[in-house]
Amino acid sequence: MTRTLKISVNLCIPAILLMMLCNIRSLSAQETGTRYFNQVFNDFSMETVTYLTKGAEKLEMDIYRPKGDTEVNRPVILYVHGGGFAGGKRDEKRYTDFCETMVKKGYVAITMSYTLLRKGKSFGCDFSAEGKVDVFDGTAADVHAATQYVLKHAEAMNIDSQMITLAGSSAGAEAVLHAAYVKDTQATLGAGFKYAGVISMAGAMINDRLITNDNAIPTQLFHGTCDNLVPYGTAPHHYCGYNTPGFLTLYGGRSIADRLASIGEGYYMVTGCNGGHEWNDRPMIVYSDLITDFMYHDVLKKETRQIHIVKADAPDNSCSDRGHEMACEVR
């Protein structure tokens, strides 16, 4: 059953009230041992495969699966790391720990490498806006190639091909948002394919109007209001000046949530009040429970919810000049 639920929670509230709100929000999944919500496995296996070869470059991904699992239609979380399209590795500890957390709840978790199109080069204000868009699209193409591998091997992997959720941090978040919502990148996946959901951690996209009622999917957005690299709202990438080559307006987590709200679709927004770019990995380290809540209710149970949670427990990065003070209040 699909239901629409609008929830706003400001976590700068008394502890007793917070406990009541949290209990109300998650009552339907509090039973001990609920697969995909609680830990139900103690061990897992990890397999590394090559999903794409480009000349001498082999792109690999690590597939985490619960040991002893007999389920044949398992949902997948495909994670894309950050690093400014110049660095980062799929097997950094914060990413493998996140995969371990999710696989023990019954998911198949995957971390993927991709071509670092800006390795040894700038992705800042001296790099052209057109070049940045090409990088978004090029990395999205790698995401789709990894998805194709999963689809091709769905039966052997015992996964549900209609339940692939993308997740990404920073550059990876930009890649998964464009993979999920920019139609021009999706030609290789075939007509009618849709990801089951997308999780963006400090990500943005080139145009929030690319999101429509026809292509909207469950979307979770984590973003700090004072992110100085990827805008929380609508602003230039890296806050580049108008006359610089890299001036490119991006639409961050808040703007994407507002777009989804304006067309009556669900969203799950988590605002880091005065938080910076550390929100690109903070959700995996501190708030994996919120990711689980989104995956269980919004993706698997197909509940349509409009949620805005405000967190004020991260480092304080003052940015009063950006006009996001109201973002620290639940709307």
KELO-889086 format. One record per residue: residue in one letter; x, y, z of N, C-alpha, C in turn. Coordinates in steps of 0.2 Angstrom, whole numbers, padded with zeros to 4 digits, always signed. Layout:
aXYZXYZXYZ;...
END
This chain:
m+0004-0006+0000+0000+0000+0000+0004+0006+0000;t+0003+0011-0004+0006+0017-0004+0003+0023+0000;r+0006+0026+0004+0003+0031+0008+0007+0038+0008;t+0004+0043+0008+0008+0050+0008+0008+0052+0016;l+0014+0053+0018+0015+0056+0025+0020+0061+0025;k+0019+0067+0028+0023+0072+0028+0025+0073+0035;i+0032+0073+0036+0035+0073+0043+0040+0078+0043;s+0040+0083+0048+0046+0087+0049+0048+0087+0056;v+0055+0086+0057+0058+0085+0063+0064+0089+0064;n+0064+0093+0069+0070+0097+0071+0073+0094+0077;l+0079+0092+0076+0082+0088+0082+0086+0093+0087;c+0084+0099+0087+0086+0104+0092+0080+0104+0097;i+0077+0099+0099+0071+0099+0103+0072+0094+0109;p+0068+0095+0114+0069+0091+0121+0069+0084+0119;a+0073+0080+0123+0075+0073+0122+0068+0069+0122;i+0064+0070+0127+0058+0066+0128+0053+0067+0121;l+0052+0073+0119+0048+0074+0113+0052+0071+0107;l+0058+0071+0107+0062+0068+0101+0061+0060+0101;m+0061+0057+0107+0060+0050+0108+0053+0048+0105;m+0048+0052+0107+0041+0051+0105+0040+0051+0097;l+0043+0056+0094+0043+0057+0087+0046+0051+0084;c+0052+0049+0086+0056+0044+0083+0052+0037+0083;n+0049+0036+0089+0045+0030+0090+0039+0030+0085;i+0035+0036+0084+0030+0036+0080+0032+0035+0073;r+0038+0038+0071+0040+0038+0064+0042+0030+0062;s+0044+0026+0066+0047+0020+0064+0043+0014+0068;l+0037+0015+0070+0033+0010+0074+0033+0003+0070;s+0031+0004+0063+0030-0001+0059+0036-0006+0058;a+0042-0004+0060+0047-0008+0058+0052-0009+0064;q+0049-0009+0070+0053-0010+0076+0053-0017+0079;e+0050-0022+0075+0050-0029+0078+0057-0031+0077;t+0059-0035+0082+0066-0037+0082+0067-0042+0076;g+0072-0041+0072+0074-0046+0067+0070-0044+0060;t+0068-0038+0060+0064-0037+0053+0070-0036+0048;r+0070-0040+0043+0075-0040+0037+0074-0033+0034;y+0080-0030+0032+0081-0024+0029+0080-0018+0033;f+0078-0019+0040+0078-0014+0045+0082-0015+0050;n+0083-0021+0053+0087-0023+0058+0093-0028+0055;q+0098-0029+0059+0103-0033+0057+0100-0040+0058;v+0101-0044+0053+0098-0051+0053+0104-0056+0051;f+0110-0054+0049+0115-0058+0047+0121-0056+0051;n+0126-0061+0053+0132-0059+0056+0138-0059+0052;d+0137-0062+0046+0143-0063+0042+0141-0062+0034;f+0146-0061+0030+0145-0059+0023+0151-0061+0019;s+0150-0061+0013+0155-0062+0008+0156-0056+0004;m+0162-0056+0001+0164-0050-0004+0168-0053-0010;e+0165-0051-0016+0168-0053-0022+0170-0047-0026;t+0176-0047-0029+0177-0041-0033+0177-0044-0041;v+0173-0040-0045+0172-0041-0052+0174-0035-0056;t+0176-0037-0062+0177-0031-0067+0170-0030-0071;y+0168-0024-0071+0161-0023-0074+0162-0020-0081;l+0168-0017-0082+0169-0013-0088+0177-0013-0090;t+0178-0014-0096+0185-0013-0098+0186-0008-0103;k+0190-0003-0102+0191+0003-0107+0198+0003-0109;g+0200+0000-0114+0207-0001-0116+0211-0005-0111;a+0216-0001-0108+0220-0004-0103+0217-0004-0096;e+0211+0000-0095+0208+0002-0089+0203-0003-0087;k+0203-0007-0081+0198-0011-0079+0194-0008-0073;l+0188-0007-0074+0184-0004-0069+0181-0010-0065;e+0182-0010-0058+0180-0015-0054+0175-0013-0049;m+0171-0018-0046+0166-0016-0041+0167-0022-0036;d+0166-0020-0029+0165-0025-0024+0158-0027-0022;i+0156-0033-0022+0149-0035-0021+0149-0039-0014;y+0145-0036-0010+0145-0038-0003+0138-0042-0002;r+0138-0048+0000+0132-0052+0000+0131-0056+0007;p+0125-0056+0010+0125-0060+0016+0126-0067+0016;k+0130-0070+0020+0132-0077+0020+0126-0081+0023;g+0124-0087+0020+0119-0091+0022+0112-0088+0020;d+0111-0084+0016+0105-0081+0014+0102-0085+0008;t+0095-0086+0009+0091-0090+0004+0087-0086+0000;e+0086-0079+0002+0082-0075-0002+0084-0074-0009;v+0080-0074-0014+0082-0074-0021+0080-0067-0024;n+0077-0063-0021+0075-0056-0024+0077-0051-0019;r+0084-0050-0019+0086-0045-0014+0087-0038-0017;p+0086-0033-0013+0087-0026-0016+0095-0025-0016;v+0097-0020-0020+0104-0018-0021+0105-0011-0019;i+0110-0009-0016+0113-0003-0015+0119-0002-0018;l+0120+0002-0024+0126+0003-0028+0129+0010-0026;y+0134+0010-0022+0138+0016-0020+0143+0018-0024;v+0143+0025-0025+0148+0028-0029+0152+0033-0025;h+0159+0032-0024+0163+0036-0019+0164+0043-0022;g+0166+0048-0017+0168+0055-0019+0175+0055-0020;g+0177+0062-0021+0185+0063-0023+0186+0068-0028;g+0181+0072-0030+0182+0078-0035+0183+0075-0042;f+0181+0069-0043+0182+0066-0049+0189+0065-0051;a+0194+0066-0046+0201+0066-0047+0204+0060-0042;g+0201+0058-0037+0203+0053-0032+0198+0049-0029;g+0200+0046-0023+0195+0042-0020+0196+0035-0022;k+0194+0030-0017+0194+0023-0019+0188+0020-0016;r+0185+0015-0020+0179+0012-0018+0180+0008-0011;d+0186+0006-0009+0187+0002-0003+0190+0005+0003;e+0189+0012+0003+0190+0016+0009+0186+0013+0015;k+0189+0013+0021+0186+0010+0027+0179+0013+0028;r+0177+0019+0027+0171+0022+0029+0166+0019+0024;y+0168+0017+0018+0163+0014+0013+0162+0007+0014;t+0167+0003+0016+0167-0004+0017+0163-0005+0023;d+0164-0001+0028+0160-0001+0035+0152+0000+0033;f+0151+0005+0029+0144+0006+0027+0141+0000+0023;c+0145-0003+0019+0142-0009+0015+0141-0015+0020;e+0146-0016+0025+0145-0021+0030+0138-0020+0034;t+0137-0013+0036+0131-0012+0040+0125-0014+0036;m+0125-0012+0029+0119-0013+0025+0118-0021+0023;v+0124-0024+0022+0123-0031+0020+0121-0035+0026;k+0122-0034+0032+0120-0038+0038+0113-0037+0039;k+0110-0032+0036+0103-0031+0036+0099-0034+0030;g+0103-0037+0026+0100-0041+0021+0101-0039+0014;y+0103-0033+0013+0104-0030+0006+0110-0033+0003;v+0110-0032-0004+0117-0033-0007+0120-0026-0008;a+0126-0025-0006+0129-0019-0006+0135-0019-0011;i+0135-0014-0015+0141-0014-0020+0144-0007-0020;t+0151-0007-0020+0155-0001-0021+0158-0002-0027;m+0158+0004-0031+0161+0003-0038+0167+0009-0039;s+0172+0007-0043+0177+0012-0046+0174+0014-0052;y+0177+0020-0054+0175+0023-0060+0181+0027-0063;t+0180+0029-0069+0186+0032-0072+0186+0039-0069;l+0192+0041-0067+0193+0047-0063+0195+0052-0069;l+0190+0056-0071+0191+0060-0077+0195+0066-0076;r+0196+0068-0070+0200+0074-0068+0206+0072-0064;k+0208+0066-0064+0214+0064-0060+0220+0068-0062;g+0223+0071-0057+0229+0076-0058+0227+0083-0061;k+0220+0084-0061+0218+0090-0064+0213+0094-0060;s+0212+0100-0061+0207+0104-0057+0200+0102-0059;f+0196+0103-0054+0188+0103-0055+0185+0109-0052;g+0189+0114-0052+0187+0120-0048+0185+0126-0053;c+0186+0132-0051+0184+0138-0055+0187+0139-0061;d+0193+0136-0062+0197+0137-0068+0196+0131-0073;f+0191+0127-0072+0189+0122-0076+0182+0123-0079;s+0181+0123-0086+0175+0126-0089+0169+0122-0087;a+0164+0126-0087+0157+0123-0085+0155+0118-0090;e+0156+0118-0096+0155+0113-0101+0159+0107-0099;g+0165+0108-0097+0169+0102-0095+0166+0098-0089;k+0164+0102-0084+0161+0099-0078+0155+0095-0080;v+0150+0098-0084+0144+0094-0086+0146+0087-0090;d+0152+0088-0094+0154+0082-0097+0156+0076-0092;v+0160+0079-0087+0162+0074-0082+0156+0071-0078;f+0151+0075-0077+0145+0072-0073+0142+0067-0078;d+0141+0068-0084+0138+0063-0089+0143+0057-0090;g+0149+0058-0090+0154+0053-0091+0154+0048-0085;t+0154+0051-0079+0154+0047-0073+0147+0043-0073;a+0142+0046-0075+0135+0043-0075+0135+0037-0079;a+0139+0038-0085+0139+0032-0090+0142+0026-0086;d+0147+0027-0082+0151+0022-0079+0146+0019-0074;v+0142+0023-0070+0137+0020-0066+0132+0016-0069;h+0130+0018-0075+0125+0014-0079+0128+0007-0081;a+0135+0008-0083+0138+0001-0085+0139-0003-0079;a+0140-0001-0073+0140-0005-0067+0133-0008-0066;t+0128-0004-0067+0121-0006-0067+0119-0012-0072;q+0122-0011-0078+0121-0016-0083+0124-0023-0081;y+0129-0022-0078+0132-0029-0076+0128-0032-0070;v+0125-0028-0066+0121-0031-0061+0114-0034-0064;l+0112-0030-0069+0106-0033-0072+0107-0039-0076;k+0113-0039-0079+0114-0045-0083+0115-0051-0079;h+0118-0050-0072+0119-0056-0068+0114-0056-0062;a+0108-0053-0063+0103-0053-0058+0101-0060-0055;e+0100-0064-0060+0098-0071-0057+0103-0075-0053;a+0110-0074-0056+0115-0078-0052+0117-0074-0046;m+0115-0068-0045+0117-0064-0039+0111-0064-0034;n+0105-0067-0037+0099-0067-0032+0097-0060-0030;i+0096-0056-0035+0094-0049-0034+0088-0047-0038;d+0084-0042-0035+0078-0040-0039+0081-0034-0043;s+0080-0035-0050+0082-0030-0055+0078-0024-0055;q+0073-0024-0051+0069-0018-0051+0070-0014-0044;m+0075-0017-0040+0076-0014-0034+0083-0012-0033;i+0086-0008-0038+0093-0006-0038+0093+0002-0036;t+0095+0003-0030+0096+0010-0027+0103+0013-0028;l+0104+0019-0031+0110+0022-0031+0112+0026-0025;a+0118+0026-0023+0120+0031-0017+0127+0033-0019;g+0128+0040-0017+0134+0043-0018+0136+0048-0014;s+0143+0050-0013+0145+0055-0009+0149+0060-0013;s+0147+0067-0012+0151+0072-0016+0151+0071-0023;a+0156+0070-0026+0157+0069-0033+0152+0063-0035;g+0153+0058-0031+0148+0052-0032+0141+0053-0032;a+0139+0058-0027+0132+0060-0027+0130+0064-0033;e+0134+0068-0036+0133+0072-0042+0132+0067-0048;a+0136+0061-0047+0136+0056-0053+0129+0052-0052;v+0127+0050-0046+0121+0046-0046+0115+0050-0047;l+0115+0057-0045+0109+0061-0047+0108+0062-0054;h+0114+0063-0058+0113+0063-0065+0111+0057-0068;a+0114+0051-0065+0112+0045-0068+0105+0043-0067;a+0102+0046-0061+0095+0044-0060+0090+0049-0064;y+0092+0055-0065+0088+0060-0067+0089+0063-0074;v+0095+0062-0077+0096+0065-0084+0095+0059-0089;k+0090+0060-0093+0088+0055-0097+0094+0054-0103;d+0097+0059-0105+0102+0058-0110+0108+0053-0108;t+0109+0052-0101+0114+0047-0099+0111+0040-0099;q+0105+0039-0100+0102+0032-0098+0101+0028-0104;a+0103+0030-0110+0101+0026-0116+0103+0019-0116;t+0109+0017-0113+0111+0010-0112+0107+0006-0108;l+0103+0008-0104+0099+0004-0099+0092+0002-0102;g+0090+0004-0108+0084+0002-0111+0078+0006-0109;a+0073+0006-0113+0067+0010-0112+0063+0007-0106;g+0061+0012-0101+0057+0009-0096+0061+0008-0090;f+0067+0008-0090+0071+0006-0084+0071+0012-0079;k+0070+0011-0073+0070+0016-0067+0074+0013-0061;y+0078+0017-0059+0081+0015-0052+0076+0015-0047;a+0077+0011-0042+0072+0011-0036+0072+0017-0032;g+0078+0020-0032+0079+0026-0027+0086+0028-0028;v+0087+0034-0025+0094+0037-0026+0095+0041-0019;i+0101+0040-0016+0103+0043-0010+0109+0048-0012;s+0108+0054-0011+0113+0059-0012+0116+0062-0005;m+0123+0062-0004+0126+0064+0001+0130+0070-0001;a+0128+0076+0000+0132+0082-0002+0133+0082-0010;g+0127+0081-0013+0127+0081-0020+0123+0087-0023;a+0123+0087-0030+0119+0093-0033+0118+0090-0041;m+0114+0094-0044+0113+0092-0051+0112+0099-0055;i+0113+0098-0062+0113+0104-0066+0107+0108-0067;n+0101+0104-0066+0094+0108-0067+0089+0104-0063;d+0086+0106-0058+0081+0103-0054+0075+0101-0058;r+0074+0105-0064+0068+0104-0068+0068+0098-0072;l+0074+0095-0072+0075+0088-0075+0071+0083-0071;i+0069+0084-0065+0064+0080-0061+0057+0081-0063;t+0054+0076-0065+0046+0077-0067+0042+0071-0063;n+0036+0072-0064+0032+0067-0061+0033+0060-0064;d+0035+0060-0071+0036+0054-0074+0043+0050-0072;n+0048+0054-0070+0054+0051-0068+0056+0051-0061;a+0052+0054-0057+0053+0055-0050+0054+0048-0046;i+0059+0047-0042+0060+0041-0039+0061+0043-0031;p+0060+0038-0027+0062+0039-0020+0069+0042-0019;t+0069+0048-0016+0075+0052-0016+0077+0054-0009;q+0083+0052-0006+0085+0055+0000+0091+0059-0001;l+0091+0065+0003+0096+0070+0002+0099+0072+0009;f+0105+0072+0009+0109+0074+0015+0113+0080+0013;h+0113+0086+0017+0117+0091+0014+0118+0096+0020;g+0124+0099+0021+0125+0104+0026+0124+0111+0023;t+0121+0115+0027+0119+0122+0024+0125+0126+0022;c+0131+0125+0025+0137+0129+0024+0142+0125+0020;d+0140+0121+0016+0144+0117+0011+0147+0122+0007;n+0154+0123+0007+0157+0128+0002+0160+0125-0004;l+0158+0119-0006+0160+0116-0012+0154+0114-0017;v+0149+0111-0014+0143+0109-0017+0137+0113-0014;p+0133+0117-0017+0129+0121-0014+0123+0117-0011;y+0121+0120-0005+0115+0117-0001+0108+0118-0005;g+0108+0125-0008+0102+0127-0011+0104+0127-0019;t+0103+0133-0022+0105+0135-0029+0110+0140-0029;a+0116+0138-0031+0122+0143-0031+0127+0140-0036;p+0132+0144-0038+0137+0141-0042+0141+0135-0039;h+0143+0131-0043+0148+0125-0040+0154+0129-0038;h+0156+0126-0032+0162+0129-0028+0161+0137-0027;y+0155+0140-0028+0154+0147-0027+0159+0151-0032;c+0160+0148-0038+0164+0152-0042+0161+0158-0045;g+0165+0163-0046+0163+0170-0048+0160+0169-0055;y+0156+0174-0057+0152+0174-0063+0157+0174-0069;n+0162+0177-0068+0167+0178-0074+0172+0173-0075;t+0172+0168-0070+0177+0162-0071+0174+0157-0075;p+0179+0153-0078+0177+0148-0083+0173+0143-0080;g+0174+0141-0073+0170+0136-0070+0163+0138-0067;f+0161+0144-0069+0154+0146-0066+0149+0142-0069;l+0146+0138-0064+0140+0133-0066+0135+0133-0061;t+0129+0135-0062+0124+0135-0057+0122+0127-0055;l+0122+0125-0049+0120+0119-0047+0114+0119-0042;y+0110+0114-0042+0105+0113-0038+0106+0108-0033;g+0107+0110-0026+0109+0105-0021+0103+0102-0018;g+0104+0099-0012+0099+0095-0009+0093+0098-0007;r+0093+0105-0004+0087+0108-0003+0083+0110-0009;s+0086+0112-0014+0083+0114-0020+0079+0108-0023;i+0083+0102-0023+0080+0096-0026+0074+0094-0022;a+0074+0094-0015+0069+0093-0011+0063+0097-0012;d+0064+0104-0013+0059+0109-0015+0056+0107-0021;r+0060+0105-0026+0057+0103-0033+0052+0097-0032;l+0054+0092-0029+0050+0086-0028+0044+0088-0024;a+0044+0092-0019+0038+0095-0015+0033+0098-0020;s+0036+0102-0024+0032+0107-0029+0028+0102-0034;i+0030+0096-0035+0027+0092-0040+0023+0087-0036;g+0023+0087-0030+0019+0082-0026+0022+0075-0025;e+0029+0075-0026+0032+0069-0025+0035+0068-0018;g+0037+0062-0016+0041+0061-0010+0048+0063-0010;y+0050+0065-0004+0058+0066-0003+0059+0065+0004;y+0066+0064+0006+0068+0063+0013+0074+0067+0013;m+0073+0073+0016+0079+0078+0017+0081+0078+0024;v+0088+0078+0024+0091+0079+0031+0096+0085+0030;t+0094+0090+0034+0098+0096+0034+0103+0096+0039;g+0110+0097+0038+0115+0098+0043+0115+0106+0044;c+0112+0108+0050+0112+0115+0051+0119+0118+0052;n+0121+0122+0048+0128+0125+0048+0133+0120+0047;g+0132+0114+0044+0136+0109+0042+0140+0111+0036;g+0146+0108+0035+0150+0109+0029+0150+0103+0024;h+0155+0102+0021+0155+0097+0016+0157+0090+0019;e+0157+0090+0026+0158+0084+0029+0152+0079+0029;w+0146+0082+0026+0140+0079+0026+0140+0074+0020;n+0146+0074+0016+0147+0069+0011+0148+0062+0013;d+0150+0061+0019+0151+0054+0022+0148+0054+0029;r+0146+0059+0032+0143+0059+0039+0137+0054+0039;p+0133+0054+0034+0127+0050+0035+0129+0043+0035;m+0134+0040+0032+0136+0033+0032+0139+0032+0039;i+0142+0037+0042+0146+0035+0048+0142+0036+0054;v+0137+0041+0054+0133+0043+0060+0126+0041+0059;y+0123+0042+0053+0116+0042+0052+0114+0036+0047;s+0117+0030+0048+0115+0025+0044+0108+0022+0045;d+0106+0024+0051+0099+0022+0053+0094+0026+0049;l+0096+0032+0047+0091+0036+0043+0091+0033+0036;i+0097+0031+0033+0097+0028+0027+0093+0021+0027;t+0094+0017+0032+0089+0011+0033+0082+0013+0033;d+0080+0018+0036+0073+0020+0037+0070+0022+0030;f+0075+0026+0026+0073+0027+0019+0072+0021+0015;m+0077+0017+0015+0077+0011+0011+0071+0006+0013;y+0070+0006+0019+0064+0001+0021+0057+0004+0019;h+0056+0010+0021+0049+0013+0020+0048+0016+0013;d+0053+0020+0011+0052+0024+0004+0053+0019-0002;v+0058+0015-0001+0060+0011-0007+0057+0005-0007;l+0057+0001-0002+0055-0006-0002+0047-0006-0001;k+0045-0002+0004+0038-0002+0005+0034+0003+0001;k+0037+0007-0003+0035+0011-0008+0030+0017-0005;e+0032+0019+0001+0028+0024+0005+0030+0031+0002;t+0025+0035+0000+0027+0042-0002+0027+0046+0004;r+0033+0048+0006+0033+0053+0012+0037+0059+0010;q+0035+0064+0013+0039+0071+0013+0042+0072+0020;i+0048+0071+0020+0052+0071+0027+0057+0077+0027;h+0057+0081+0032+0063+0085+0033+0065+0085+0040;i+0072+0082+0041+0075+0082+0047+0080+0087+0048;v+0081+0090+0053+0086+0095+0054+0091+0093+0060;k+0097+0092+0058+0102+0090+0063+0107+0096+0064;a+0108+0097+0071+0113+0102+0073+0118+0100+0077;d+0121+0094+0076+0126+0091+0080+0133+0091+0076;a+0133+0094+0071+0140+0094+0067+0144+0100+0068;p+0150+0100+0066+0154+0107+0067+0150+0113+0064;d+0151+0118+0068+0148+0124+0066+0152+0128+0061;n+0149+0129+0055+0153+0133+0049+0148+0139+0047;s+0150+0144+0050+0146+0150+0049+0145+0152+0042;c+0139+0153+0039+0139+0155+0032+0132+0160+0032;s+0132+0165+0036+0126+0169+0036+0125+0173+0030;d+0130+0174+0026+0129+0177+0020+0126+0173+0014;r+0124+0167+0015+0121+0163+0010+0114+0163+0011;g+0111+0165+0016+0104+0166+0017+0100+0159+0019;h+0104+0154+0022+0101+0148+0023+0099+0147+0031;e+0098+0153+0034+0097+0153+0041+0090+0149+0042;m+0085+0150+0038+0078+0147+0038+0079+0140+0037;a+0084+0137+0034+0085+0130+0033+0085+0126+0039;c+0088+0130+0044+0089+0126+0051+0082+0126+0055;e+0077+0128+0052+0070+0128+0055+0066+0123+0050;v+0062+0119+0053+0058+0114+0049+0053+0118+0046;r+0052+0116+0039+0047+0120+0035+0041+0115+0033;
END
